[in-house]
Every structure is written in C-alpha cells, then in structure tokens.
C-alpha cells in the first residue's frame, strides 16, 4: 500500500535521472515539479510523526526520504538538501526504533542511512544517536557484521573523540580488520623506514598490500583511511613532526585513490556517492598535488558517466574535524 508522497518522490527521481541523461528540459522541469510536491508531503509526514508519536512509521516513509536524497544527487536544488533528506530519514528511523531495523528491507535502509550519518557526524563534529549501544548492537542481533559494519561502528564514535584518542581507536580497528581479512596487510617496508622516528605504530596501520573483492570492501577500506586522514590532520596541527604526519596522510590518501580506481572498474553509482566524501578528504588534506588531481578527476568522471551532477559540487562540502580538546 502506497503512502502520501511516495508516487511523487519516485516520479521526481525517475524524471531527474532521465532528464539529465537525455538532456531533456521538459523532463527536468517535471522532475523539479514532482520533487517539490514530494517535499511538501515529507514535511507533513515528519510534522505528523513528531507531534503524534502514536502514528506508525513504516519503511516506505523512510525510503521516501532516501529517494529524495538521491534525487538531489542527480538533480540538485540546494547544496544542503541531500544532507537534510538524510537527516529526515534518520529522524524517521529513530521513531521506528532499532528493533525494527533488525528485519528485511528496513535493515538495508538502516545500513544506507548510518553510513551517510558518519559523514554528517564528521561535518557537524557531533556524535549522532546511531553511535549509541542500542543502534550499534540491536539491528545486528541476528546478523554477522561485515568489515564495513565494523568500520562504521567505530567512525560513528570518532567525532566526539580527541585526535589522539581517535588514533588509538583506529589502531584497534585495524588489528580487528587484519584478523578478519588476511588480505589487508601492513607493509614491513614502511615499518622499517619509520620506526626510528617513533611512528611505527602509525605506519603499522597503513594498508599497503590488499585485494578488493567487492565495492563494499573497497568502501570499507576507504572509510577506514578517511578516519585516519581526519585524525592525522589534527595531530599534525598539535605539535612537532608535521612532515611525518603529512607523509602518513598521503599514504592513507593513496589507499582511498586505489579504492576509487577499483570502484571505477565496476561502474557502481551508489559506490560513487559513498566514496565522494573520502575523495574530498584527499582534496582537502593531501600534500601531493598528483593525489589531489586524481581525486578531482575521479569525481568529475563519475559525475559525467552517470549524470550525478552534484558529485563535483556537493553534497558533502563540509570541513571534517574533531573537537580541539585532547
């Protein structure tokens, strides 16, 4: 059974994709029209659910917000609109509760939303409710967590941590990933070169030899390195050894670019969107001009190949940082 606004949101997304791919002005105009109608329904739904807790939220209400978010990537109306739709979907998930997210389609929707909430949390420098024990544990009670799930679990905690605490958490995550994924191996070459400077533990956590088996594995590794880049960029500002931290950052940036190269070979639009914030961190923090150029070229190529206009202009334009306290 459909819900108010569902038809409008699907029409908006479908016409946006068709209109941009075919350069059809009529379809683009219609996409904006249906998007505005769907947006009105979404606002009404949110107001209704917040003011009347007894009204039931179902997976279609949450899905509608996600569809509108993806519409924004294809045919942007505002630089912050994607973020606003993800937050709307997250609000609806909170009303549904973590127990409902144990099951079927709603679990898959939950996985999508919590990944994007990592980026929202980093952008706002604030820990979201999805970092709480209930949201970390309950939706997975009947499922084994993947490497991507474990990475997201930890990254949801980092915006509330100091840079050094974040580094400690990431070191623990790396040990866990290596144990469960033998292909993720730290390079002895890096360790031997850097241990004299007291940076052995940090170089131990730089992936050097690995094999991407899927887009999910590539995204997991890119997210892990994204966490390190933001942490190291703050450590770099805290004291000495700026050059050493910069070299570490560039090494993690290289791993993100490797993940982007793999995803480019399988032409997965959803993976393009998920990898855009890590690529933006390469643009922001790498000291290597070649790396920054490569990151920009990936985003432009992806946006052009599947008509995701907002890959090169948003939707993730924030500066990701930690709290300044240590």
BALOBA-1460 file (C-alpha; in Angstrom, 3 decimals):
// residues 326
<rec num="1" residu="x" x="0.000" y="0.000" z="0.000"/>
<rec num="2" residu="x" x="1.362" y="3.390" z="-1.005"/>
<rec num="3" residu="x" x="1.769" y="6.413" z="1.270"/>
<rec num="4" residu="x" x="1.164" y="10.112" z="0.535"/>
<rec num="5" residu="x" x="4.125" y="11.441" z="-1.408"/>
<rec num="6" residu="x" x="5.518" y="8.068" z="-2.488"/>
<rec num="7" residu="x" x="4.378" y="8.351" z="-6.112"/>
<rec num="8" residu="x" x="5.655" y="11.917" z="-6.297"/>
<rec num="9" residu="x" x="9.094" y="11.015" z="-4.932"/>
<rec num="10" residu="x" x="9.527" y="8.114" z="-7.362"/>
<rec num="11" residu="x" x="8.459" y="10.298" z="-10.290"/>
<rec num="12" residu="x" x="10.890" y="13.019" z="-9.189"/>
<rec num="13" residu="x" x="13.842" y="10.617" z="-9.031"/>
<rec num="14" residu="x" x="12.956" y="8.832" z="-12.285"/>
<rec num="15" residu="x" x="12.446" y="12.029" z="-14.256"/>
<rec num="16" residu="x" x="15.601" y="13.564" z="-12.783"/>
<rec num="17" residu="x" x="17.707" y="10.650" z="-13.992"/>
<rec num="18" residu="x" x="16.011" y="10.539" z="-17.387"/>
<rec num="19" residu="x" x="16.075" y="14.288" z="-17.874"/>
<rec num="20" residu="x" x="19.770" y="14.679" z="-17.074"/>
<rec num="21" residu="x" x="20.881" y="11.626" z="-19.062"/>
<rec num="22" residu="x" x="18.875" y="12.658" z="-22.144"/>
<rec num="23" residu="x" x="19.345" y="16.419" z="-21.668"/>
<rec num="24" residu="x" x="15.564" y="16.773" z="-21.799"/>
<rec num="25" residu="x" x="14.433" y="20.156" z="-20.421"/>
<rec num="26" residu="x" x="10.810" y="19.062" z="-20.161"/>
<rec num="27" residu="x" x="11.671" y="16.037" z="-18.055"/>
<rec num="28" residu="x" x="13.952" y="18.134" z="-15.848"/>
<rec num="29" residu="x" x="11.193" y="20.689" z="-15.269"/>
<rec num="30" residu="x" x="8.751" y="17.876" z="-14.438"/>
<rec num="31" residu="x" x="11.294" y="16.351" z="-12.047"/>
<rec num="32" residu="x" x="11.535" y="19.606" z="-10.128"/>
<rec num="33" residu="x" x="7.726" y="19.863" z="-10.022"/>
<rec num="34" residu="x" x="7.243" y="16.364" z="-8.605"/>
<rec num="35" residu="x" x="10.169" y="16.850" z="-6.236"/>
<rec num="36" residu="x" x="8.501" y="19.934" z="-4.749"/>
<rec num="37" residu="x" x="5.239" y="18.038" z="-4.324"/>
<rec num="38" residu="x" x="7.061" y="15.147" z="-2.639"/>
<rec num="39" residu="x" x="8.936" y="17.569" z="-0.401"/>
<rec num="40" residu="x" x="5.659" y="19.015" z="0.866"/>
<rec num="41" residu="x" x="4.424" y="15.529" z="1.721"/>
<rec num="42" residu="x" x="7.671" y="14.695" z="3.508"/>
<rec num="43" residu="x" x="7.434" y="17.794" z="5.660"/>
<rec num="44" residu="x" x="3.828" y="16.971" z="6.502"/>
<rec num="45" residu="x" x="4.799" y="13.402" z="7.396"/>
<rec num="46" residu="x" x="7.641" y="14.494" z="9.660"/>
<rec num="47" residu="x" x="5.450" y="17.017" z="11.441"/>
<rec num="48" residu="x" x="2.716" y="14.424" z="11.906"/>
<rec num="49" residu="x" x="5.039" y="11.761" z="13.329"/>
<rec num="50" residu="x" x="6.833" y="14.156" z="15.668"/>
<rec num="51" residu="x" x="3.627" y="15.676" z="17.008"/>
<rec num="52" residu="x" x="1.726" y="12.372" z="17.190"/>
<rec num="53" residu="x" x="4.008" y="9.558" z="18.435"/>
<rec num="54" residu="x" x="1.139" y="7.075" z="18.210"/>
<rec num="55" residu="x" x="1.087" y="7.320" z="14.397"/>
<rec num="56" residu="x" x="3.050" y="4.428" z="12.897"/>
<rec num="57" residu="x" x="6.077" y="4.988" z="10.673"/>
<rec num="58" residu="x" x="6.888" y="2.267" z="8.138"/>
<rec num="59" residu="x" x="9.762" y="1.525" z="5.774"/>
<rec num="60" residu="x" x="8.136" y="3.421" z="2.896"/>
<rec num="61" residu="x" x="8.267" y="6.676" z="4.864"/>
<rec num="62" residu="x" x="11.982" y="6.184" z="5.482"/>
<rec num="63" residu="x" x="12.599" y="5.062" z="1.881"/>
<rec num="64" residu="x" x="10.863" y="8.150" z="0.556"/>
<rec num="65" residu="x" x="13.383" y="10.394" z="2.317"/>
<rec num="66" residu="x" x="16.268" y="8.348" z="0.871"/>
<rec num="67" residu="x" x="14.781" y="8.559" z="-2.645"/>
<rec num="68" residu="x" x="14.576" y="12.335" z="-2.338"/>
<rec num="69" residu="x" x="18.194" y="12.408" z="-1.162"/>
<rec num="70" residu="x" x="19.325" y="10.523" z="-4.265"/>
<rec num="71" residu="x" x="17.165" y="12.829" z="-6.406"/>
<rec num="72" residu="x" x="19.249" y="15.684" z="-5.035"/>
<rec num="73" residu="x" x="22.459" y="13.998" z="-6.152"/>
<rec num="74" residu="x" x="21.125" y="13.579" z="-9.685"/>
<rec num="75" residu="x" x="19.416" y="16.967" z="-9.965"/>
<rec num="76" residu="x" x="20.454" y="19.257" z="-7.098"/>
<rec num="77" residu="x" x="18.179" y="22.008" z="-5.847"/>
<rec num="78" residu="x" x="20.377" y="23.153" z="-2.946"/>
<rec num="79" residu="x" x="23.838" y="22.236" z="-1.664"/>
<rec num="80" residu="x" x="22.498" y="21.127" z="1.742"/>
<rec num="81" residu="x" x="19.356" y="19.358" z="0.540"/>
<rec num="82" residu="x" x="20.966" y="15.903" z="0.349"/>
<rec num="83" residu="x" x="22.086" y="16.255" z="3.953"/>
<rec num="84" residu="x" x="18.632" y="17.422" z="5.033"/>
<rec num="85" residu="x" x="16.952" y="14.394" z="3.467"/>
<rec num="86" residu="x" x="19.424" y="12.007" z="5.121"/>
<rec num="87" residu="x" x="18.703" y="13.660" z="8.465"/>
<rec num="88" residu="x" x="14.969" y="13.344" z="7.802"/>
<rec num="89" residu="x" x="15.417" y="9.638" z="7.101"/>
<rec num="90" residu="x" x="17.497" y="9.311" z="10.281"/>
<rec num="91" residu="x" x="14.750" y="11.037" z="12.297"/>
<rec num="92" residu="x" x="12.177" y="8.597" z="10.923"/>
<rec num="93" residu="x" x="14.461" y="5.670" z="11.778"/>
<rec num="94" residu="x" x="14.700" y="6.915" z="15.361"/>
<rec num="95" residu="x" x="10.895" y="6.911" z="15.569"/>
<rec num="96" residu="x" x="10.800" y="3.368" z="14.201"/>
<rec num="97" residu="x" x="13.449" y="2.245" z="16.709"/>
<rec num="98" residu="x" x="16.464" y="-0.092" z="16.481"/>
<rec num="99" residu="x" x="14.428" y="-3.278" z="16.980"/>
<rec num="100" residu="x" x="12.524" y="-2.731" z="13.729"/>
<rec num="101" residu="x" x="15.844" y="-2.320" z="11.906"/>
<rec num="102" residu="x" x="16.718" y="-5.942" z="12.592"/>
<rec num="103" residu="x" x="14.450" y="-7.092" z="9.793"/>
<rec num="104" residu="x" x="14.382" y="-7.276" z="5.996"/>
<rec num="105" residu="x" x="14.196" y="-4.101" z="3.919"/>
<rec num="106" residu="x" x="14.335" y="-1.737" z="6.865"/>
<rec num="107" residu="x" x="17.692" y="-3.206" z="7.865"/>
<rec num="108" residu="x" x="19.104" y="-2.446" z="4.423"/>
<rec num="109" residu="x" x="17.731" y="1.101" z="4.573"/>
<rec num="110" residu="x" x="19.274" y="1.482" z="8.029"/>
<rec num="111" residu="x" x="22.686" y="0.413" z="6.674"/>
<rec num="112" residu="x" x="22.492" y="3.079" z="3.969"/>
<rec num="113" residu="x" x="21.461" y="5.854" z="6.343"/>
<rec num="114" residu="x" x="24.002" y="5.122" z="9.040"/>
<rec num="115" residu="x" x="26.849" y="5.214" z="6.507"/>
<rec num="116" residu="x" x="25.847" y="8.708" z="5.448"/>
<rec num="117" residu="x" x="25.396" y="9.669" z="9.099"/>
<rec num="118" residu="x" x="29.133" y="9.084" z="9.517"/>
<rec num="119" residu="x" x="29.724" y="11.984" z="7.132"/>
<rec num="120" residu="x" x="27.049" y="14.089" z="8.802"/>
<rec num="121" residu="x" x="28.641" y="13.467" z="12.199"/>
<rec num="122" residu="x" x="32.086" y="14.421" z="10.937"/>
<rec num="123" residu="x" x="30.705" y="17.534" z="9.280"/>
<rec num="124" residu="x" x="28.923" y="18.692" z="12.432"/>
<rec num="125" residu="x" x="31.649" y="17.447" z="14.812"/>
<rec num="126" residu="x" x="28.913" y="15.797" z="16.848"/>
<rec num="127" residu="x" x="28.211" y="12.186" z="17.778"/>
<rec num="128" residu="x" x="24.829" y="11.033" z="16.474"/>
<rec num="129" residu="x" x="22.342" y="8.743" z="18.171"/>
<rec num="130" residu="x" x="23.478" y="5.959" z="15.819"/>
<rec num="131" residu="x" x="26.693" y="5.754" z="17.850"/>
<rec num="132" residu="x" x="24.724" y="4.606" z="20.921"/>
<rec num="133" residu="x" x="24.917" y="0.990" z="22.073"/>
<rec num="134" residu="x" x="21.311" y="0.280" z="21.089"/>
<rec num="135" residu="x" x="21.863" y="1.391" z="17.495"/>
<rec num="136" residu="x" x="25.275" y="-0.281" z="17.249"/>
<rec num="137" residu="x" x="24.102" y="-3.643" z="18.596"/>
<rec num="138" residu="x" x="20.338" y="-4.233" z="18.289"/>
<rec num="139" residu="x" x="19.905" y="-4.043" z="14.475"/>
<rec num="140" residu="x" x="22.637" y="-6.693" z="14.102"/>
<rec num="141" residu="x" x="21.440" y="-9.186" z="16.722"/>
<rec num="142" residu="x" x="20.515" y="-11.752" z="14.077"/>
<rec num="143" residu="x" x="23.324" y="-10.926" z="11.648"/>
<rec num="144" residu="x" x="27.091" y="-11.135" z="11.488"/>
<rec num="145" residu="x" x="28.739" y="-7.767" z="10.970"/>
<rec num="146" residu="x" x="30.811" y="-7.181" z="7.855"/>
<rec num="147" residu="x" x="34.086" y="-5.263" z="7.768"/>
<rec num="148" residu="x" x="32.156" y="-2.213" z="6.536"/>
<rec num="149" residu="x" x="29.793" y="-2.504" z="9.506"/>
<rec num="150" residu="x" x="32.754" y="-2.595" z="11.914"/>
<rec num="151" residu="x" x="34.370" y="0.441" z="10.289"/>
<rec num="152" residu="x" x="31.134" y="2.428" z="10.502"/>
<rec num="153" residu="x" x="30.649" y="1.384" z="14.140"/>
<rec num="154" residu="x" x="33.950" y="2.997" z="15.036"/>
<rec num="155" residu="x" x="33.739" y="6.059" z="12.806"/>
<rec num="156" residu="x" x="30.409" y="6.962" z="14.388"/>
<rec num="157" residu="x" x="32.305" y="7.323" z="17.697"/>
<rec num="158" residu="x" x="35.180" y="9.463" z="16.415"/>
<rec num="159" residu="x" x="33.587" y="12.946" z="16.175"/>
<rec num="160" residu="x" x="33.380" y="13.010" z="19.969"/>
<rec num="161" residu="x" x="36.990" y="11.910" z="20.473"/>
<rec num="162" residu="x" x="40.233" y="13.847" z="20.669"/>
<rec num="163" residu="x" x="42.701" y="13.299" z="17.787"/>
<rec num="164" residu="x" x="44.944" y="11.027" z="19.889"/>
<rec num="165" residu="x" x="42.015" y="9.019" z="21.206"/>
<rec num="166" residu="x" x="40.722" y="8.686" z="17.643"/>
<rec num="167" residu="x" x="44.128" y="7.355" z="16.571"/>
<rec num="168" residu="x" x="44.047" y="4.794" z="19.388"/>
<rec num="169" residu="x" x="40.553" y="3.678" z="18.346"/>
<rec num="170" residu="x" x="41.630" y="3.379" z="14.711"/>
<rec num="171" residu="x" x="44.677" y="1.291" z="15.672"/>
<rec num="172" residu="x" x="42.346" y="-1.139" z="17.444"/>
<rec num="173" residu="x" x="40.043" y="-1.227" z="14.418"/>
<rec num="174" residu="x" x="42.985" y="-2.020" z="12.130"/>
<rec num="175" residu="x" x="44.019" y="-5.001" z="14.260"/>
<rec num="176" residu="x" x="40.443" y="-6.256" z="14.110"/>
<rec num="177" residu="x" x="40.290" y="-5.852" z="10.325"/>
<rec num="178" residu="x" x="43.602" y="-7.632" z="9.783"/>
<rec num="179" residu="x" x="42.474" y="-10.587" z="11.889"/>
<rec num="180" residu="x" x="39.245" y="-10.977" z="9.920"/>
<rec num="181" residu="x" x="40.703" y="-10.035" z="6.491"/>
<rec num="182" residu="x" x="44.145" y="-11.572" z="5.801"/>
<rec num="183" residu="x" x="44.365" y="-9.617" z="2.533"/>
<rec num="184" residu="x" x="44.685" y="-6.352" z="4.471"/>
<rec num="185" residu="x" x="48.403" y="-6.478" z="5.301"/>
<rec num="186" residu="x" x="50.572" y="-3.647" z="6.594"/>
<rec num="187" residu="x" x="53.870" y="-3.305" z="4.782"/>
<rec num="188" residu="x" x="57.122" y="-4.161" z="6.623"/>
<rec num="189" residu="x" x="58.880" y="-1.773" z="4.233"/>
<rec num="190" residu="x" x="57.044" y="1.183" z="5.782"/>
<rec num="191" residu="x" x="57.680" y="-0.045" z="9.317"/>
<rec num="192" residu="x" x="61.448" y="-0.365" z="8.857"/>
<rec num="193" residu="x" x="61.748" y="3.111" z="7.363"/>
<rec num="194" residu="x" x="59.721" y="4.901" z="10.005"/>
<rec num="195" residu="x" x="60.243" y="3.086" z="13.288"/>
<rec num="196" residu="x" x="63.384" y="5.124" z="14.090"/>
<rec num="197" residu="x" x="61.195" y="8.229" z="14.281"/>
<rec num="198" residu="x" x="58.805" y="6.669" z="16.746"/>
<rec num="199" residu="x" x="55.989" y="6.357" z="14.194"/>
<rec num="200" residu="x" x="55.990" y="2.573" z="13.895"/>
<rec num="201" residu="x" x="52.512" y="2.110" z="15.397"/>
<rec num="202" residu="x" x="51.029" y="4.619" z="12.975"/>
<rec num="203" residu="x" x="52.737" y="3.100" z="9.927"/>
<rec num="204" residu="x" x="51.573" y="-0.335" z="11.060"/>
<rec num="205" residu="x" x="48.029" y="0.869" z="10.317"/>
<rec num="206" residu="x" x="48.643" y="1.949" z="6.715"/>
<rec num="207" residu="x" x="47.246" y="-0.637" z="4.269"/>
<rec num="208" residu="x" x="49.891" y="-1.479" z="1.674"/>
<rec num="209" residu="x" x="49.012" y="-4.785" z="0.045"/>
<rec num="210" residu="x" x="45.366" y="-5.671" z="-0.344"/>
<rec num="211" residu="x" x="42.931" y="-7.016" z="-2.875"/>
<rec num="212" residu="x" x="39.459" y="-5.511" z="-3.280"/>
<rec num="213" residu="x" x="36.933" y="-8.313" z="-3.617"/>
<rec num="214" residu="x" x="33.835" y="-6.100" z="-3.891"/>
<rec num="215" residu="x" x="32.680" y="-2.498" z="-3.853"/>
<rec num="216" residu="x" x="31.725" y="-2.937" z="-0.175"/>
<rec num="217" residu="x" x="35.276" y="-3.994" z="0.696"/>
<rec num="218" residu="x" x="36.681" y="-1.009" z="-1.199"/>
<rec num="219" residu="x" x="34.324" y="1.372" z="0.602"/>
<rec num="220" residu="x" x="35.196" y="-0.149" z="3.989"/>
<rec num="221" residu="x" x="38.893" y="0.437" z="3.384"/>
<rec num="222" residu="x" x="38.305" y="3.951" z="2.028"/>
<rec num="223" residu="x" x="36.237" y="4.851" z="5.099"/>
<rec num="224" residu="x" x="38.915" y="3.472" z="7.396"/>
<rec num="225" residu="x" x="41.531" y="5.669" z="5.698"/>
<rec num="226" residu="x" x="39.131" y="8.627" z="5.760"/>
<rec num="227" residu="x" x="39.040" y="8.277" z="9.546"/>
<rec num="228" residu="x" x="42.827" y="8.253" z="9.719"/>
<rec num="229" residu="x" x="43.213" y="11.284" z="7.457"/>
<rec num="230" residu="x" x="40.963" y="13.437" z="9.606"/>
<rec num="231" residu="x" x="42.671" y="12.241" z="12.792"/>
<rec num="232" residu="x" x="46.206" y="12.772" z="11.480"/>
<rec num="233" residu="x" x="45.347" y="16.203" z="10.103"/>
<rec num="234" residu="x" x="44.510" y="17.320" z="13.652"/>
<rec num="235" residu="x" x="47.576" y="15.637" z="15.144"/>
<rec num="236" residu="x" x="49.648" y="17.449" z="12.544"/>
<rec num="237" residu="x" x="48.407" y="20.749" z="13.973"/>
<rec num="238" residu="x" x="49.018" y="19.780" z="17.605"/>
<rec num="239" residu="x" x="52.819" y="19.894" z="17.712"/>
<rec num="240" residu="x" x="56.003" y="18.614" z="16.107"/>
<rec num="241" residu="x" x="56.568" y="16.133" z="13.277"/>
<rec num="242" residu="x" x="54.242" y="17.883" z="10.802"/>
<rec num="243" residu="x" x="56.203" y="16.430" z="7.880"/>
<rec num="244" residu="x" x="55.867" y="12.881" z="9.221"/>
<rec num="245" residu="x" x="52.137" y="13.288" z="9.735"/>
<rec num="246" residu="x" x="51.798" y="14.716" z="6.222"/>
<rec num="247" residu="x" x="53.541" y="11.651" z="4.790"/>
<rec num="248" residu="x" x="51.210" y="9.364" z="6.696"/>
<rec num="249" residu="x" x="48.206" y="11.324" z="5.447"/>
<rec num="250" residu="x" x="49.400" y="10.992" z="1.851"/>
<rec num="251" residu="x" x="49.776" y="7.217" z="2.309"/>
<rec num="252" residu="x" x="46.181" y="6.920" z="3.507"/>
<rec num="253" residu="x" x="45.084" y="9.151" z="0.623"/>
<rec num="254" residu="x" x="46.755" y="6.713" z="-1.753"/>
<rec num="255" residu="x" x="44.638" y="3.867" z="-0.397"/>
<rec num="256" residu="x" x="41.455" y="5.881" z="-0.981"/>
<rec num="257" residu="x" x="42.513" y="6.520" z="-4.566"/>
<rec num="258" residu="x" x="43.159" y="2.780" z="-5.029"/>
<rec num="259" residu="x" x="39.626" y="2.076" z="-3.793"/>
<rec num="260" residu="x" x="38.257" y="4.700" z="-6.186"/>
<rec num="261" residu="x" x="40.154" y="3.099" z="-9.075"/>
<rec num="262" residu="x" x="38.600" y="-0.283" z="-8.245"/>
<rec num="263" residu="x" x="35.075" y="1.147" z="-7.987"/>
<rec num="264" residu="x" x="35.564" y="2.878" z="-11.349"/>
<rec num="265" residu="x" x="36.006" y="-0.529" z="-12.980"/>
<rec num="266" residu="x" x="32.575" y="-1.753" z="-11.865"/>
<rec num="267" residu="x" x="30.631" y="1.474" z="-12.557"/>
<rec num="268" residu="x" x="28.501" y="1.357" z="-9.410"/>
<rec num="269" residu="x" x="26.679" y="4.665" z="-8.946"/>
<rec num="270" residu="x" x="25.889" y="4.110" z="-5.263"/>
<rec num="271" residu="x" x="29.554" y="3.405" z="-4.554"/>
<rec num="272" residu="x" x="30.492" y="6.602" z="-6.363"/>
<rec num="273" residu="x" x="28.305" y="8.593" z="-3.986"/>
<rec num="274" residu="x" x="29.594" y="6.769" z="-0.916"/>
<rec num="275" residu="x" x="33.224" y="7.342" z="-1.899"/>
<rec num="276" residu="x" x="32.829" y="11.040" z="-2.635"/>
<rec num="277" residu="x" x="33.497" y="12.261" z="0.951"/>
<rec num="278" residu="x" x="36.739" y="10.228" z="1.264"/>
<rec num="279" residu="x" x="37.839" y="11.664" z="-2.083"/>
<rec num="280" residu="x" x="37.043" y="15.140" z="-0.799"/>
<rec num="281" residu="x" x="39.289" y="14.436" z="2.185"/>
<rec num="282" residu="x" x="42.098" y="13.702" z="-0.290"/>
<rec num="283" residu="x" x="41.428" y="17.069" z="-1.937"/>
<rec num="284" residu="x" x="41.450" y="18.807" z="1.420"/>
<rec num="285" residu="x" x="44.359" y="17.153" z="3.236"/>
<rec num="286" residu="x" x="46.808" y="15.580" z="0.778"/>
<rec num="287" residu="x" x="50.078" y="17.435" z="0.313"/>
<rec num="288" residu="x" x="50.564" y="15.632" z="-3.005"/>
<rec num="289" residu="x" x="49.312" y="17.609" z="-5.999"/>
<rec num="290" residu="x" x="49.023" y="14.452" z="-8.096"/>
<rec num="291" residu="x" x="46.749" y="12.837" z="-5.497"/>
<rec num="292" residu="x" x="44.516" y="15.908" z="-5.325"/>
<rec num="293" residu="x" x="44.257" y="15.990" z="-9.110"/>
<rec num="294" residu="x" x="43.388" y="12.279" z="-9.236"/>
<rec num="295" residu="x" x="40.633" y="12.693" z="-6.643"/>
<rec num="296" residu="x" x="39.086" y="15.541" z="-8.596"/>
<rec num="297" residu="x" x="39.296" y="13.609" z="-11.860"/>
<rec num="298" residu="x" x="37.513" y="10.622" z="-10.306"/>
<rec num="299" residu="x" x="34.639" y="12.783" z="-9.092"/>
<rec num="300" residu="x" x="34.293" y="14.574" z="-12.394"/>
<rec num="301" residu="x" x="34.417" y="11.338" z="-14.378"/>
<rec num="302" residu="x" x="31.845" y="9.660" z="-12.146"/>
<rec num="303" residu="x" x="29.534" y="12.640" z="-12.290"/>
<rec num="304" residu="x" x="29.757" y="12.729" z="-16.065"/>
<rec num="305" residu="x" x="29.396" y="8.999" z="-16.658"/>
<rec num="306" residu="x" x="26.184" y="8.545" z="-14.672"/>
<rec num="307" residu="x" x="24.913" y="12.129" z="-14.612"/>
<rec num="308" residu="x" x="25.405" y="12.672" z="-10.908"/>
<rec num="309" residu="x" x="25.750" y="16.429" z="-11.198"/>
<rec num="310" residu="x" x="26.349" y="17.021" z="-7.530"/>
<rec num="311" residu="x" x="29.431" y="14.818" z="-7.264"/>
<rec num="312" residu="x" x="31.625" y="17.725" z="-8.303"/>
<rec num="313" residu="x" x="29.742" y="20.479" z="-6.429"/>
<rec num="314" residu="x" x="28.397" y="18.707" z="-3.298"/>
<rec num="315" residu="x" x="26.606" y="17.258" z="-1.464"/>
<rec num="316" residu="x" x="29.457" y="16.786" z="1.004"/>
<rec num="317" residu="x" x="31.145" y="20.164" z="1.180"/>
<rec num="318" residu="x" x="31.872" y="20.313" z="4.903"/>
<rec num="319" residu="x" x="35.225" y="20.512" z="6.641"/>
<rec num="320" residu="x" x="35.606" y="17.372" z="8.744"/>
<rec num="321" residu="x" x="37.318" y="17.929" z="12.080"/>
<rec num="322" residu="x" x="37.404" y="16.684" z="15.661"/>
<rec num="323" residu="x" x="36.933" y="18.535" z="18.867"/>
<rec num="324" residu="x" x="40.029" y="20.619" z="19.570"/>
<rec num="325" residu="x" x="40.396" y="19.246" z="23.089"/>
<rec num="326" residu="x" x="42.937" y="16.460" z="23.578"/>
